[in-house]
Amino acid sequence: MSQLVTIRMQRFLTNTIAAISLAVMPMRAADCSAQSVVPADLAAQKAEAEQFFQKSIRPFIKTYCLDCHQNRRPTEAGLSFTPALDTPGHAAFSEKWKKAVARVKAHDMPPEGLEQPSDEERLKFVQWLDKVKYLSPKDPGPFVIRRLTKTEYANTLRDLFGVDPKVADRLPDEVSGEGYLNSLSPLQLEQYLAITDQVVNQVIATDESSPTNWQREWIGQLPSESSNTGAAVEKIARSLAKNIYRRPASDDEVAVLLNVYELGRGKGLSETGSLRLMLKAMLVSPQFLFITPAVGAAAPVGIVPLDDHQIAARLSYLLWATMPDAELMALADSKRLHEPQTLKAQVYRMLDDPRSRALFDGFGAQWLGLTDLKTRAFDASKFPQMTDAMRSAMYDEVRLFFEDVVRNNHSVTRLIDSEYSFLNEDLAAIYGLPDAISGPEMRRVSLPDRNRGGILGMPGVLAATSFPNRTSPVIRGVWVLQQVLGEQVPSAPPDVPELETQDQESVANLTLRERTELHRTDPVCANCHKLLDPIGFGLENFDAIGRWRDQDENGRAIDSTGELPDGSRFTSPEELKAMIAGRVDDFSRNLLEKLLAYALCRRLEGYDEIVVDELMREIAADDYRMKTIVTAVVTSYPFTHRQTN
């Protein structure tokens, strides 16, 4: 009996996933410009972009790119510019434009030996990146149907039933990266079914046992008269489904649940046993495991606002990594949550709640590259300090600092340059402050050294951007340019020689800087390294686990001078921090773009860039404050709208 029910549940889950995916998968409209009137200034900018493309970019591509990058084999690097000549503003080409501009800007393309553009031609190609967005129609992009992460799934089970979130530990950890999950493997189906069995056994007692507290609250006693049983089961199904699906269930969805209940009764299960089966169906359904738009509600074809329950779910999983609470659901029920002031008030409330730690664990750690810090390997002979406790302290320092900046609504510049951090005894030793604090508890500490303070001088970040046995100016340079300033850094060409392949005897007495500069004599490496290395050298006073040093392993003095791509020079981490803090618009825009992409579960493209321009004006007017950035994302057009079939 149980094996038959399990097989049917697996089929139910698989078939329903397919049906739901087809029902709610967004359709990319061929032309969304009819959805709203384009403002006059945008129309003028679109016309200017079209003229700029025809006059400057099309000739550039035909002269310098098309011989290698067109629709014929072999196509170099898998990149063809042929489609872009016809539809340069198409979203599918958005990311390719960014990569192409980075290559041209770094003088990587065209390759040496081929005809080279003038500096003016290169500049115009770089300027194109700021114009191509105006060729995009107004479009919030696809609503990404994604599966709950392991953490979100565990938190939601906890908040639904009061069970220990460790019940989900058997699920595999997700792989970070672009990182938004929308599929299930057969093994995962088995794992979800096993976890669901465990949860149901905890919250609904068997026939021989007394009802659980959850059971009394949510199910109660079914009426003994069979004529009333159907209505009672339907009431239970609607109540549970609204809570579990995070929105009212449609009539069709309720009908599916009632059919599951009747399936149990038809197979000889008791009323309680059939309710257990119905609850299990809810917990393995796509409506629970995935964040989806509502199903079954009639909506006009095109672009529509998200309904309030969809906004509640999107917001709650973004800031708390769990289901909406009672206040969010009440506002959604009253259809008030979408109002900008109401939505802003909820963002502030939720960011002040301890559950907002999820914003760092989900977004902040991924943005700063700390997701694998706790398991990262280090050379134990060189860095015996890197215990599990030290790794946890390094991670918690960045998290607590990020949360402090958010909750106190500081300007984003505080993330770059601050006079305090959060340390415990172990971490204080890394900072060279062994007497400042005792014990494992993390607490706020003033930092006397101006080279410290802010994410660039935090041991967790510095360790995450090092090799297991030494620092890496290249990795740190890439990190500053990409993660902090939002620059597009060209990827390394294949078969690039590592520093370790240099003749070790001839470089034994060289500093890491001298070895890296020797590496740059290779013309294949020179263009990128002239951008990356100087910034990385600015952090070279910090060793691979973030301790300050004036000399390297060979006893040679550290040279931390360098410059940013705009030519600004610095001689210390303090001066580097000041320069980056001075580029607050670049830093804020990068943070905004990464947070918006994380919230939407997709890359930004096309019209998204115009949205970011509008949000940046709002953020700059409020001194680039953190809560303003989060609120701007949550109230933005792509966050609150979606395409329909």
Secondary structure, DSSP 4 states (H G I P E B T S, - for coil): -HHHHHHHHHHHHHHHHHHHHHHHPPP--S--GGGSPPPHHHHHHHHHHHHHIIIIIHHHHHHHTTTTSSSSSSPGGG---HHHHH-TT-GGGHHHHHHHHHHHHTT-SSPTTS----HHHHHHHHHHTTTGGGGSPS-------EEPPHHHHHHHHHHHH---GGGGTTSPPPPPSS-------HHHHHHHHHHHHHHHHHHS--TTSPPPHHHHHHT----SSHHHHHHHHHHHHHHHHHHHHTSPPPHHHHHHHHHHHHHHHHTT--HHHHHHHHHHHHHTSHHHHEE---SS----SSEEEPPHHHHHHHHHHHHTSS---HHHHHHHHTT-TTSHHHHHHHHHHHHTSGGGHHHIIIIIHHHHT-TTGGG----TTT-TT--HHHHHHHHHHHHHHHHHHHHTT-BTHHHHS-SEEEE-HHHHHHTT-TTS--SS--EEEE---TT-SSGGG-HHHHHHTS-SSS--HHHHHHHIIIIIS---PPPPPTTPPPGGGS-TTTTTTS-HHHHHHHHTTSHHHHHHHHHHHHHHHTTTTB-TTS-B-SB-TTSPBP---EE-TTS-EESSHHHHHHHHHHTHHHHHHHHHHHHHHHHHTS---THHHHHHHHHHHHHHHTTTBHHHHHHHHHTSHHHHEEE--
